[in-house]
Amino acid sequence: MKPLKHLIRIPLVFLFTLSAPALFGDQTQAMREALEEIARPLNDETMTELVDGLARARIVLLGEASHGTSEFYTKRAEISKRLIREHGFNFIAVEGDWNAIHRLHLYATGQSNPEGGAREIMRGFDRWPQWMWANEETAALVEWLRAHNADLPPGEQVGIHGMDVYGMEDALRELPRAAAEIDPELGEWIAGRYRCFAPYLGDMGAYARASRAGPLSPCAGEVSAVLNRLQERSDDLKGFEGFHIQQMARVVDHAEKHYRTMGWGGATSWNHRATHFFETVRHLQEFHGEDGKGIAWAHNTHIGDARATDMARTRQHNIGQLAREHWGKDQVAALGFGTHRGTLIAGRQWGGQREIMEKPAGRAGSLEDLMHQVGPGDWVYTLGDAPEILQTPIGHRAAGVIYHPEREHLGNYVTTILPERYDFFLFLEETKALAPVDSE
């Protein structure tokens, strides 16, 4: 798929260039003292307490302050393994494409056996930013899942799944073939409905422009018809393969809405994508039954409750908000991440060359700066009984796949009410860039 150079960047850049209010001297001191009061050094004991606290929820949301930082992946993997092994969690959903991550799921559950393992699968990822999931940190987690699942019956195996919409073109190609294996006539009918996308494959920006040009969107009715038809045939779509077929239809449906509304302005396009994140986790949780429990990995901007940020002012929602509204606050646990300085991988434009970039020290008066002042080292914060002063809005750093560190002081800080946005927070003093799995 060609990058949607100017279109697809809109929601990413907008969210990560919000200005944050300045704190007065007395506020800064009071907030730093409040953070010192609830900070606990990260060690084996506090990690166990953190995992046990997260495990009280049905849905655990694990964030990251950038998509290109190694420690965010490795800490989330460590926590996820313990939630699975010690507390019986059933699945991991990540901010990646459904079809691409499904190939990792098949390997993790022993249904495919490529000679090169998870890394060989990752070398086939061809959508930018490939390094976001084709990296050594994720490969190690997938290999652990495969070993964990090896002696378990299929119904007890733990899967890994993508919950994003940007892999739409894979779903358009693969869904008709998968449906045809169950019912050749159904597969042919779906292929016919999806034929309306043919002029836009490789450039969904053209679809967005076509949707703005006329009174009717080229494919809106067709994707809805496919989803409705599959829902009517749900009795024929058994097991996870049936779930996979229906999920590909959901990907196409939400992606069509996301692309169609990109040029409208406002929150609509972002919200269609965020709703798909939530709906994917909800469907996975329901698939695993009444007691199903899941883990979701996504950027802080997705997993931290939008109502505790400037996103509320712009009427944007996210999975953190929608999950709390659906399951209840006591059944959802959100863990935010932050770092003071280090390196990360990002690009300077959509589809651009990846770079290892220096991440500047946290901006003066930001959450990252105050947590750095708490003392050297890494810290765990439990926010349920946080002092009242921490209800003060503060700037909290967010770096996307597009990043310009030299301009960070002008933006990249999302106004945040910390105890309302997250239930727990993990602060890592210094971090390093991801280790990509390259194509050769």
N, C-alpha and C positions, 0 to 999 in steps of 0.2 A: 504494500500500500504506500502510495506517495504521502509524504507529510502534508498536513493541511496548514501550510506555512503560516498564514496569518490568522486562520480561523481557529485551529485547534489550540493555539497558544493563548487565546483570550482568557479562558477560565483559570489556567495555570498562573500566568503572569499577574492577573488581577488580584488573585488571592494572596500572592506572595510579595506584593508591593504596597500593602496597606501601611499607613503611618500609624504610629502608636503614641499615646499621650506621654508627655514628659512628667516625671515625678518631682515633687519638691524635696528639698533636703531632708526634712523631718519625715516625710513619707518613706523615702528611701531607707533611712535608718530603721524606721519601725518595721518595714517589710523585711529587711535583712535580719533583724532580731527575731521576727516571727518565723522565718525560714530556719534560722539556727535552732529555734525551739523544737521544731518537728523533724529536723534532719537526722538521719541515722546513716553511719558509714556502710557502704555496700560491702558485704562479706557473706560467708556461707550462712550465718544465722539470719541476717536480714533478708537475704535472697529467699530462704525458706519461708520466712514470714510473709514476704511479698507474694510468693506463689500460693500460699495457703489463703491469703486475703483475696487474691484474684479468683481462686477456685470456688469461692462461695457463690459466684455468679454462674448463670447458664451460658452467657455469651461474654467472652473476654476479648477486648479490643486492644491490640498492641500497636503503638504508633511508631513514628520516626520523625526526626526533624529535617531529614533530607533523604533522598532516594539513593544516595551514593556513599553511605558511611558504613564501614564494616561492622563496627560494634553494635549498631542498631540491629543488624541482621543476626549477629551471633548471640546477643542477649535475648532477642525474641525467640531464637531457636532454643536456647537453654531453658527459657521459661515454658515454651510450648512442649518440649520433651517431658518436662516434669508434670505439666498439666495432663498430658496424655498418659504417662506411665503411672503417676500417683493418684490422679483424680478422674481418670476415665473419660477424658474429652475425646470427641469422635472425629473431628475434622479440623483442618486449617484452610482458611480462605485468604488469598493474597490479592493485592492490587495488581493483578496481571490478567492476561487474556485467557478466557475460558478454554479455548481449544489448545493453545500452546501449553498451558499448565496441565491440561488433561493428559497430555502425553507423559508428563512427569508422574501424574497420578497412576497411570497404567503401569509404569515402571515401579513405583513405590508399592503397589499392591500385587506385584508379581505377575501382571498380565502381559508384560512385554519384557524382552531380555536383550536389549542392544548390547553389543560387545563392549562398548565404551561407557556403559552405564548412564547415569544422569548427565554427565558432561557431554556425551555424544548427542543426547536429545537437545541439550541447550545450544549446541553448535548449529542446530537447525533453526533457532529463533531468528527471524529476519525482520522484525519490526523494531524500529528505534523507539526507545533506548534499550537495545538488547542486553546491555550490562545490568539492567535493573533486576532481571531474574536469571540471566546467564552469568552467574558468578560462583566462585568457590564456596562462599558462605551458604548459599542456597543448595548447592550440590551436596554439601556435607549433610544438611538436614534431610534431603531426599534419600540419600543413602542410609541414614539412620532410620527413616520411616520404612524403607524396604526391609531392613534387618528386623525392626520391631514387628512388622506385619508377617514375617516369613512363616511363623508357626500358628498364625491365627486364622480361624475360618473367615470367609469373605464378609460375613455380617459384622464381624468385630474389627476388621481392619480399619486403619486410620488413613483417610485420603487427604490429598492436597489439591486445591481447586482455585481457579481464577475468578475474579468477580468484577472485571472491568468490561467496557463495551468496545474498546478499540480493536479487538480481534474479530470484528464483524465479518470481514471478508473470508476468513477461515470458516466461520459458521455457515456463510452462504454456500460455500463449496461442499462442506462435509455433511450438512444436515440432509440434503436430498439423498445422498448415497447411504447414510445410516438408516434413514426411514425406508428406503427401498429394500433393505435387507429384511425388514419386517413385512412390508407390503409394497411390492413394486409399483402398483398404481398410485399409492400415496406418495412415494418418492418422486414419481414423474409429475404429479400434481404440484408438489412443493417447488420443484425445479421450475415449473411454469410460472408460478406466482413470483418467484424471485428473479425471473428474467428481466423484470423492469429495472433491476440494478445494473444490467449489463453496460449501459453507456457510462456508468460512473465508477466502475471497478478500477482501482488504482488511483483514484482521485475523488474521494468523497466530498472534497470541497466543492466540486462541480454539482454534486447532489444538493448541497446546502444552497448554492446559488440558484439552482433550478427550483427549489422549494420556495424561494423568495420571489421568483419571477412570475409565478402564476397563482391562481386561486386554489389549485389542488396540488398536493405533494405527489410526486410520481409514484411512490411505493407505500404510502401510509396504509391504505386499505388492504394491500396485498399482504403485508407483514402481519397485520391484525388477523386476517383470514387464516393464515398458516397457524398462528398461535391458538386461535379458537378451535381450529380443526384438530390440532394435537390434544388440546384439553378435552375435547369430545371423545378422543380415542385413548384417553388415559388408561382405561382398563386393559388395553393392548400393550401398553408401554410399561413393562414390568422391570423391577430391579433397577440397578444404577444405570444400565444401558438405556432404559426408558427415560430415566431422569435426565441423562446426558442429551438425548434427543430433544426433550422439551426445553432444556436449558439453552441449547443453541438457538431455539426459536425465540426465547426471551432475550437473548443477547441481540439478535437482529432487531427485535421490536424496540428495545430501549435505545439501541444505537441509532436506529432510524430517527427516533424522536430527538435524540441528542444532536445529531448532525442537522436535522431539519430546522431546529430552533437556534442554531449557533448565531445566525445573523440578526436575531431579534433584539439583542441587548438584554440586560437584566439577568435574572437568576435562572431562567427556565432551562436552558441547555445544561448548565451545571447540575440543576436539581434532577433532571432525567438520569444523568449518570450516577449521582449519589443515590437515587432511589433504586437503581439497578444493583448497586453494592448491597444495600439493605435487603432487597428482595432475594438476592442470591443466598445470603446468609440465612434468611428466614426459610427459604425452601430447603436448604441443606439441613437446617435444624429439624424441620418437620419430617424430612426423609428419614432421619435417625430416630424418630419416635418421640413420644411424650417427654422422655428423659434425655433427649439429645442435647449435647453441649458442644459448642464450637468456639474456635479461635479465629479472629480476623486480623490480618496484618495490613496496615495502610498508613499513609502519611498522617501526622498529627492533625492536619487540617481536615481529614476525613473522620478520624476516630474520636477526637475531642468534641464535646457537645457544641454545635454551632451557635447555640443560644448564648454561650458565654464568650462570644467573640463579636467582632464587627460584621461577621456574616449575617447575624440577625438583622442588622440595619438594612442590609441589601436583600433580605428575604431568601437567603441561601440556606439550605439545610444539608445535613450530612448523615452518614451512617450512625455516628455517635448519638445524635439527636433522635433519629428515627428508631434506633434500637431501644433507647430508654423509653420512648413513647409506647413502643409495642410490648416489650417484655416487662417494663417497670424498672426503675432505677436500681432496685436492690438485686435485680437479675442480670445486670449489665455492669461490667467493670472495665474502665478505660485507663490504660497506662500510657502516659505521655513520656516522651524522651527529649533530652536536650544535651547540648555539649557547649563547652566554652570556646574551644579552638581545635585546630587540626587540619586534616585534608579530607577531600571528598571527590567523587567523580560526578561531573555534570557536563553539559554542553552550553555553548554560548548562544545557540539558536536551535530551533526545532529541526531535528535531523542532522545537526552539525557534529563535527568530530568530538568525541569524548575527550575530556581533559582531567588530569588530576590537579585540583585547584587548592590553594591555601584558603582555609576558612578563617577569617579574622576573629580576634577575641570578641566576645559578646559586647555589644554596644553599651556604653555607660548608662546605667539606670535600667537596663533590660533585665528580664528574669534570669538570663544566662549570666549576666554580670553579677547579680546579687547572689546567685547560687555559687559562683566562683568565690565570692567574698566570704562565704560560710567557712571555707577552709579548703586546703588542698585535698585532692582525692575525689572519689565518686560517692554519690549520696542517693539514698532512697527517701522519698517523702510519702507519707500516708496523709491524705488530705481530708478525710472524713470529719475530723474535729479540728480543722485548721483555725488559727486565730483570726478574728474578724478583720484585721487589717489586710489579710490576703484576699479579701473581696475587692480590693482596689484594682482597677484595670491596669495592666502592665504590658509592655511590648515583649513578645515571645517569638524567637527567630524561627522562620520557615524557609527552607531552600528547596526548590523544585528541581526537575531534571534540566531546566534552563536556569543558569545562575551566573551572576556577574559579581564576584566578591568585592571588586573595587567600588561598586555602587551600593553595597549592602547598607551603609549608614543612611542611605536615602529611603530605604524601604526594607522589605523582607522581615518585618516585625509585625506580627498579628496581635492586635489588642486582645488581651485575654484576662478573664477572671479565673485564676488558677483553680480554686477548689470546685468551681462550677463546671469547668471544662473537663477535668480529669478526676479520677478517684485516687490514683497513685501517680508518682512522677519519679523517673530515674534520670539522674544527672551524671554525665560522664565528663570528667574534666578535659580530657584530650582524646581525640579519636582520629582514625585514619581511613583512607579511601578503600572501597570495595576492591576485591581481586577478581576481575572479569575472567570468564571462560571464553577464550577467543575461538574464532572459526577454524583455526589451524592448530 
